[in-house]
Amino acid sequence: MDPAGGSNSDVAIVARLIGLVGDLEVEAALQLTSDALVLELPFRSDGGPRRMVGHEAHAFVRAMPKLFSQLRFRDVVIHGQVRSGRVVAEYRAEGITRAGRPYPNSYVAFFELRDGQVASWREYFNPTVVASAFPPAREPS
């Protein structure tokens, strides 16, 4: 058991998920999530959905290798479970987009696990960094 009274296995699953996503090993990462994964990005500001469920959430994760040529998560701190089945983590991204732009972002994420799988993933990040790394396409003049 971890100090917060939860399961070390839940903490290990979250740590593995963060590592796999950071390595752009998205199919392996998705094996750690439920089919009905709820992915929430409350600070998303590009016009896309801030809440995705199931197939839509998995498709979002699967698109990451199309967006990044490199991505690593550093300074990962897993705070453990705040209550049974919930894990809090902080991490920092060092990435390069497919367009060659830097992507240095910081995250705080809340995960809920059920039956050994990530069922909910709510991630807070700096939307200004996302906007700089992925500027909107200009319309031809």
BALODREN-539818 format. One line per field, with one value per residue: residue in one letter; chain; z, y, x of N, C-alpha, C in turn. Coordinates in Angstrom, 3 decimals, always signed. Example, Ala and Ser with C-alpha at 12.3 -4.5 7.8 and 13.67 -1.06 7.14 Angstrom:
% BALODREN-539818
code: c(a, s)
unit: c(A, A)
n.pz: c(+7.800, +7.080)
n.py: c(-5.690, -2.250)
n.px: c(+13.190, +12.850)
ca.pz: c(+7.800, +7.140)
ca.py: c(-4.500, -1.060)
ca.px: c(+12.300, +13.670)
c.pz: c(+7.800, +7.870)
c.py: c(-3.300, +0.030)
c.px: c(+13.200, +12.900)
//
This chain:
% BALODREN-539818
code: c(m, d, p, a, g, g, s, n, s, d, v, a, i, v, a, r, l, i, g, l, v, g, d, l, e, v, e, a, a, l, q, l, t, s, d, a, l, v, l, e, l, p, f, r, s, d, g, g, p, r, r, m, v, g, h, e, a, h, a, f, v, r, a, m, p, k, l, f, s, q, l, r, f, r, d, v, v, i, h, g, q, v, r, s, g, r, v, v, a, e, y, r, a, e, g, i, t, r, a, g, r, p, y, p, n, s, y, v, a, f, f, e, l, r, d, g, q, v, a, s, w, r, e, y, f, n, p, t, v, v, a, s, a, f, p, p, a, r, e, p, s)
unit: c(A, A, A, A, A, A, A, A, A, A, A, A, A, A, A, A, A, A, A, A, A, A, A, A, A, A, A, A, A, A, A, A, A, A, A, A, A, A, A, A, A, A, A, A, A, A, A, A, A, A, A, A, A, A, A, A, A, A, A, A, A, A, A, A, A, A, A, A, A, A, A, A, A, A, A, A, A, A, A, A, A, A, A, A, A, A, A, A, A, A, A, A, A, A, A, A, A, A, A, A, A, A, A, A, A, A, A, A, A, A, A, A, A, A, A, A, A, A, A, A, A, A, A, A, A, A, A, A, A, A, A, A, A, A, A, A, A, A, A, A, A)
n.pz: c(+0.000, -0.675, +0.888, +0.995, +1.373, -0.706, -3.546, -4.536, -7.076, -8.676, -8.727, -10.030, -12.525, -13.511, -13.598, -15.543, -17.750, -18.206, -18.863, -21.216, -22.971, -23.126, -24.511, -26.900, -27.386, -28.032, -28.496, -26.692, -24.368, -24.428, -23.836, -21.157, -20.455, -20.037, -22.232, -22.267, -21.689, -20.199, -21.219, -20.245, -20.981, -19.639, -20.057, -22.759, -25.734, -28.456, -29.863, -30.129, -28.681, -25.162, -23.555, -23.974, -24.826, -24.678, -27.857, -29.120, -27.251, -27.296, -29.980, -29.944, -28.343, -29.967, -32.071, -31.299, -32.108, -34.690, -34.306, -32.883, -33.255, -31.396, -27.966, -24.555, -21.183, -18.291, -14.941, -13.470, -11.014, -8.918, -6.896, -5.504, -4.276, -3.747, -2.811, -2.748, -5.819, -7.172, -8.584, -8.461, -10.493, -11.483, -14.215, -16.718, -20.045, -22.704, -25.880, -29.500, -32.164, -35.160, -37.016, -36.260, -34.095, -30.723, -27.770, -24.752, -21.976, -18.953, -16.662, -14.662, -13.556, -13.068, -12.306, -12.545, -11.552, -12.394, -11.820, -12.420, -14.632, -16.337, -16.074, -16.137, -17.108, -16.403, -17.471, -16.852, -18.352, -19.803, -21.911, -23.562, -24.346, -25.980, -28.015, -29.127, -30.056, -31.834, -33.969, -35.457, -38.755, -41.515, -43.687, -47.241, -49.092)
n.py: c(-1.189, +2.282, +5.432, +7.009, +5.266, +3.789, +1.564, +0.376, -0.655, +0.823, +3.306, +2.532, +1.801, +4.281, +5.652, +4.102, +4.522, +7.322, +7.292, +5.682, +7.188, +9.473, +8.396, +8.108, +5.692, +4.837, +2.815, +0.792, +2.274, +2.711, +0.190, +0.170, +1.518, +1.864, +0.684, +2.541, +4.946, +8.143, +11.156, +14.215, +17.569, +20.307, +22.875, +23.083, +24.893, +25.032, +24.751, +22.174, +19.224, +19.296, +17.245, +13.855, +10.596, +7.084, +5.702, +8.166, +9.387, +7.546, +7.810, +10.413, +10.110, +8.303, +9.970, +11.417, +10.672, +11.678, +14.353, +14.965, +14.782, +14.197, +13.450, +13.704, +12.978, +14.554, +14.956, +13.646, +13.359, +11.372, +11.706, +9.858, +8.156, +10.001, +9.187, +5.990, +4.492, +6.855, +8.839, +11.281, +13.241, +15.027, +16.427, +17.221, +18.269, +17.784, +18.441, +18.128, +19.380, +17.996, +19.963, +21.086, +22.811, +23.853, +22.215, +22.826, +21.990, +21.990, +19.852, +18.894, +16.139, +14.152, +10.961, +8.283, +5.023, +1.853, -1.501, -2.121, -0.552, +2.582, +4.680, +7.267, +10.325, +13.337, +16.223, +19.009, +21.759, +24.176, +26.251, +28.244, +27.450, +25.283, +26.635, +28.134, +26.116, +24.788, +26.573, +28.076, +27.080, +29.144, +30.723, +30.539, +33.462)
n.px: c(+0.849, +0.424, +1.521, -0.797, -2.763, -3.737, -3.517, -0.370, -0.153, -1.927, -0.626, +1.718, +0.672, -0.217, +2.254, +3.544, +1.823, +2.202, +4.920, +4.913, +3.263, +4.835, +6.968, +5.828, +4.611, +1.892, -0.047, +0.659, +0.326, -2.443, -3.360, -3.421, -5.650, -9.224, -11.855, -13.821, -12.606, -12.443, -11.346, -10.269, -9.607, -9.500, -8.358, -8.026, -7.790, -8.038, -10.331, -11.148, -12.742, -13.201, -13.777, -13.611, -14.718, -14.276, -13.905, -13.336, -11.605, -9.494, -8.716, -7.719, -5.410, -4.042, -3.380, -1.176, +1.563, +1.491, +1.571, +3.874, +7.408, +9.260, +8.912, +9.083, +8.456, +9.397, +10.705, +8.709, +6.322, +4.631, +2.004, +0.689, -2.210, -5.142, -7.504, -9.068, -8.397, -7.844, -5.332, -2.805, -0.693, +2.255, +4.024, +6.501, +6.800, +9.082, +9.332, +9.264, +7.492, +5.990, +6.290, +8.614, +8.656, +9.353, +8.141, +7.617, +6.059, +4.058, +2.366, -0.458, -2.141, -5.050, -5.993, -8.274, -8.720, -10.065, -10.636, -7.959, -7.335, -6.904, -9.530, -10.395, -8.944, -7.827, -6.392, -4.382, -2.811, -0.511, -2.122, -1.129, +1.396, +0.720, -0.665, +1.429, +3.110, +1.488, +0.330, -2.625, -3.534, -2.922, -5.222, -5.225, -4.323)
ca.pz: c(+0.000, -0.653, +2.104, +0.999, +1.686, -1.923, -4.093, -5.290, -8.473, -9.376, -8.919, -11.049, -13.813, -13.943, -13.965, -16.833, -18.778, -18.494, -19.570, -22.573, -23.784, -23.354, -25.522, -28.069, -27.515, -27.682, -28.456, -25.406, -23.342, -24.449, -23.206, -19.719, -20.276, -20.307, -23.531, -22.076, -21.119, -20.247, -21.284, -20.107, -21.139, -19.339, -20.554, -24.214, -26.304, -29.921, -30.455, -30.064, -27.483, -23.874, -22.923, -24.967, -24.187, -25.474, -29.140, -29.361, -26.373, -27.821, -31.239, -29.579, -27.907, -31.142, -32.968, -30.772, -32.953, -35.889, -33.891, -32.300, -33.701, -30.140, -26.762, -23.335, -19.943, -17.303, -13.605, -13.130, -9.584, -8.648, -5.514, -4.886, -4.349, -2.811, -2.235, -3.489, -7.256, -7.764, -8.514, -8.923, -10.991, -12.138, -15.128, -17.625, -21.390, -23.595, -27.154, -30.771, -33.017, -36.515, -37.749, -35.749, -33.014, -29.379, -26.953, -23.331, -21.223, -17.615, -16.477, -13.459, -14.052, -12.112, -12.918, -11.776, -12.019, -12.039, -12.273, -12.933, -15.852, -16.223, -16.555, -16.306, -17.158, -16.534, -17.563, -16.906, -18.968, -20.212, -23.274, -24.345, -24.951, -27.058, -29.108, -29.768, -30.730, -32.888, -34.376, -36.455, -40.168, -42.178, -44.918, -48.375, -49.421)
ca.py: c(+0.000, +3.534, +6.195, +7.582, +4.212, +3.155, +0.462, +0.701, -1.034, +1.960, +4.291, +1.969, +1.875, +5.681, +5.949, +3.423, +5.243, +8.579, +6.946, +5.208, +8.315, +10.305, +7.727, +7.995, +4.292, +5.058, +1.571, +0.163, +3.110, +2.501, -1.096, +0.435, +2.297, +1.156, +0.982, +3.712, +6.005, +9.539, +12.039, +15.606, +18.598, +21.514, +24.105, +23.010, +26.142, +25.007, +24.527, +20.756, +18.856, +19.271, +15.960, +12.797, +9.319, +5.869, +5.736, +9.524, +9.580, +6.701, +8.421, +11.576, +9.607, +7.710, +11.038, +12.088, +10.526, +12.517, +15.734, +15.136, +13.937, +13.794, +13.852, +13.038, +13.551, +14.631, +15.423, +13.035, +13.168, +10.741, +12.042, +8.752, +8.208, +10.892, +8.250, +4.739, +4.543, +8.158, +9.120, +12.625, +13.290, +16.232, +16.106, +18.287, +17.769, +18.347, +17.842, +18.827, +19.057, +17.564, +21.179, +21.524, +23.787, +23.289, +22.016, +22.684, +22.241, +21.403, +19.222, +18.254, +15.244, +13.358, +9.690, +7.383, +3.658, +0.847, -2.854, -2.146, +0.237, +4.003, +4.917, +8.707, +11.045, +14.785, +16.804, +20.468, +22.159, +25.576, +26.332, +29.172, +26.633, +24.524, +27.578, +28.484, +24.937, +24.380, +27.741, +27.747, +27.195, +30.364, +30.498, +31.157, +34.792)
ca.px: c(+0.000, +1.185, +1.230, -2.142, -3.713, -4.224, -2.754, +0.834, -0.338, -2.539, +0.438, +2.606, -0.025, -0.168, +3.641, +3.808, +1.060, +2.893, +6.152, +4.616, +2.794, +6.009, +7.792, +4.939, +4.194, +0.490, -0.833, +0.955, -0.312, -3.895, -3.648, -3.586, -6.876, -10.480, -12.473, -14.683, -11.778, -12.881, -10.183, -10.705, -8.578, -10.276, -7.730, -7.872, -8.312, -7.922, -11.647, -11.489, -13.509, -12.499, -14.117, -13.728, -15.033, -14.155, -13.200, -12.842, -10.446, -8.411, -8.260, -6.906, -4.104, -3.395, -2.915, +0.020, +2.754, +1.341, +1.794, +5.205, +8.519, +9.881, +8.184, +9.518, +7.973, +10.473, +10.328, +7.426, +6.090, +3.345, +1.684, -0.025, -3.663, -5.813, -8.470, -8.990, -8.631, -7.503, -3.907, -2.445, +0.679, +2.784, +5.113, +6.916, +7.090, +10.087, +8.992, +9.411, +6.358, +6.345, +6.670, +9.904, +8.508, +9.543, +6.940, +7.947, +4.829, +3.945, +1.067, -0.969, -3.185, -5.812, -6.365, -9.128, -8.533, -11.065, -10.281, -6.601, -7.193, -7.216, -10.890, -10.563, -7.658, -8.088, -5.053, -4.281, -1.552, -0.468, -2.637, -0.312, +2.458, +0.091, -0.949, +2.699, +3.649, +0.551, -0.462, -3.659, -3.130, -3.419, -5.969, -4.543, -4.870)
c.pz: c(+0.000, +0.576, +2.150, +1.246, +0.471, -2.373, -4.845, -6.753, -9.270, -9.682, -10.027, -12.432, -14.359, -14.371, -15.318, -17.963, -19.178, -19.274, -20.999, -23.481, -24.111, -24.371, -26.839, -28.401, -27.174, -27.641, -27.143, -24.272, -23.278, -23.870, -21.707, -19.423, -20.577, -21.690, -23.458, -21.445, -21.293, -20.166, -21.268, -20.165, -20.909, -19.885, -22.059, -24.836, -27.828, -30.622, -30.455, -28.789, -26.235, -23.106, -24.026, -24.239, -25.184, -26.728, -29.417, -28.505, -26.885, -29.113, -30.964, -29.178, -29.100, -32.106, -32.511, -31.619, -34.265, -35.578, -33.446, -32.975, -32.485, -28.994, -25.606, -22.155, -18.908, -15.961, -13.193, -11.626, -9.440, -7.169, -4.791, -4.962, -3.303, -2.163, -3.155, -4.969, -7.914, -7.514, -9.103, -9.358, -11.571, -13.056, -16.072, -18.965, -22.007, -24.937, -28.326, -31.626, -34.382, -37.383, -37.242, -34.633, -31.652, -28.638, -25.505, -22.474, -19.858, -17.412, -15.012, -13.955, -12.912, -12.846, -11.972, -12.387, -11.516, -12.626, -12.960, -14.229, -15.565, -16.866, -16.851, -16.203, -17.422, -16.416, -17.719, -17.407, -19.341, -21.661, -24.156, -25.034, -26.133, -28.258, -29.842, -30.576, -31.918, -33.309, -35.420, -37.864, -40.758, -43.446, -46.072, -48.724, -50.893)
c.py: c(+1.241, +4.346, +6.768, +6.518, +3.504, +2.054, +0.966, +0.351, +0.095, +3.025, +3.814, +2.042, +3.303, +6.054, +5.324, +4.135, +6.533, +8.299, +6.515, +6.327, +9.234, +9.718, +7.561, +6.539, +4.227, +3.774, +0.834, +0.948, +2.832, +1.144, -0.940, +1.198, +1.441, +1.538, +2.246, +4.873, +7.379, +10.382, +13.471, +16.526, +19.951, +22.811, +24.082, +24.232, +26.179, +24.769, +23.069, +20.440, +18.834, +17.993, +14.945, +11.477, +8.184, +6.043, +7.110, +9.824, +8.777, +7.290, +9.642, +11.136, +9.031, +8.765, +11.665, +11.879, +11.316, +13.978, +15.989, +14.225, +13.426, +14.273, +13.032, +13.752, +13.429, +15.074, +14.907, +12.816, +12.587, +10.984, +10.918, +8.983, +9.158, +10.185, +7.039, +4.922, +5.860, +8.456, +10.504, +12.602, +14.662, +15.782, +17.270, +17.653, +18.531, +17.679, +18.736, +18.403, +18.586, +18.760, +21.745, +22.552, +23.122, +23.186, +21.751, +22.994, +21.559, +20.934, +18.884, +17.404, +14.436, +12.117, +8.932, +5.997, +2.772, -0.482, -2.883, -1.393, +1.695, +4.226, +6.393, +9.368, +12.504, +15.499, +18.319, +20.822, +23.621, +25.687, +27.303, +28.422, +25.839, +25.442, +27.978, +27.317, +24.506, +25.589, +27.357, +27.944, +28.466, +29.983, +31.169, +32.500, +34.917)
c.px: c(+0.886, +0.782, -0.176, -3.204, -4.259, -3.284, -1.527, +0.673, -0.993, -1.497, +1.375, +1.969, +0.031, +1.254, +3.982, +3.080, +1.780, +4.177, +5.914, +4.130, +3.971, +6.967, +7.034, +4.596, +2.707, -0.333, -0.591, +0.309, -1.809, -4.288, -3.876, -4.876, -8.105, -11.000, -13.318, -13.913, -12.430, -11.615, -10.685, -9.497, -9.241, -9.680, -7.522, -8.533, -8.241, -9.255, -12.072, -12.234, -12.638, -12.786, -14.358, -13.928, -14.819, -13.317, -12.598, -11.600, -9.257, -7.859, -7.381, -5.502, -3.339, -2.846, -1.599, +1.273, +2.683, +1.638, +3.234, +6.225, +9.284, +8.983, +8.717, +8.887, +9.083, +9.893, +8.949, +7.366, +4.688, +3.068, +0.961, -1.515, -4.220, -6.994, -8.478, -9.326, -8.308, -6.035, -3.667, -0.982, +0.989, +3.905, +5.351, +7.266, +8.249, +9.830, +9.319, +8.224, +6.865, +6.750, +7.998, +9.841, +8.741, +8.212, +7.357, +6.714, +4.904, +2.516, +0.803, -2.130, -3.782, -6.303, -7.283, -8.993, -9.655, -10.617, -8.917, -6.376, -7.534, -8.587, -11.123, -9.191, -7.990, -6.744, -5.127, -2.884, -1.629, -0.949, -1.847, +0.825, +1.896, -0.153, +0.326, +3.257, +2.790, -0.297, -1.503, -3.108, -3.726, -4.148, -5.240, -5.183, -5.172)
//
